């Protein structure tokens, strides 16, 4: 049985940022793993972009990597990381 660890309607850009940092990923790395632009990640984390489809895609990538988002009914939020989380090396730019 697959565990659903987040409700995209309750997620916040700050949780995406903290999750990314816990994994040791840059905005560029998260963007690459989600097939998005780095600008989209930056805008979502800064609450400039509130697009639910982008939030859902980023959350999915982070959950697959070992993140658990916590959203309680009282408004308490948080981010947990599983011991076996994918702390992948940064994606390096290719040299021309």
N, C-alpha and C positions, 0 to 999 in steps of 0.2 A: 504494500500500500504506500503510495507516494504522499509524503508529508507536504502540506501547503504551509509555508512559513511566512507568508506575507499577504496582505490585502493591498493591492496597488492604490486603492482609493485613500488609504491611510498613510502610505509612505511619504517621506519627505526627502528633499534633496540632500539634507544634512546626513541622513541615514545612508544614502548612496555614497556620499563622500567618505564617511567613516568606514563603511564596508570596504571601499576601494583601498583606503589607507591600511586597514587591518591586513589586507592581502599583500600589501607592499606594491600595489599597482599605481602607475601614474594615470592621469586622465587619458593620455594617449593610448596606454595599454588597454584600459577598459573600453575605450572607443573602438579600437581595433578588434577586440574580442566580440564586440556587439555589432560590428560592421556599421558604425556610425562615425560622424565627424567628431573630432576632439572638441569643437565649438559646441556641439549639442550637449556633450557631457558637462562642459563648463557652465553652460547656461542653465542646465537642470540643477546642478549643485548650487548655483547662486540664486535659484528661484526666479530666474528671468524667463525660463521656459517651463511651462506647466503641462506639457503634452503627455497624456496618460500612456499612449502607445510607446513613447520613448522610455518613460519610467518603467513600464512593464518589461520591456526588452532588457534594460540595464539590470533590473531586479532579477530577472531570470538568469542572466549570465552570472551574477554574483551568487545567487543561490546554488547554481550548478557548481560553482567554485568552492562552496562550503560555508556560505554566509547564512545566518538565520536572522531575519528581521523580527523585532518584537514591537507589537503595537497593542497596548492594553486599552480597555474601554475608558479608563480614567484619563487617557491622553498621554500616558507614559510611553515613551518610545525607546528603542535601543537596537543594538546590533551585536550579535554573537558570532563567533567564528569556531567552526568545528576543528578538532585537533588535526584532522587529515586534509585540511583545506588546501586548495591549489594556489600555493604562493609561487606562481610562475615568475621566471625572470622577466625583466622589462623587455618589451619589443623594441629592438634597435632599428634605427633608420638604415636603409640600404645606401651604401655609398655608390655614387655614379662614376 
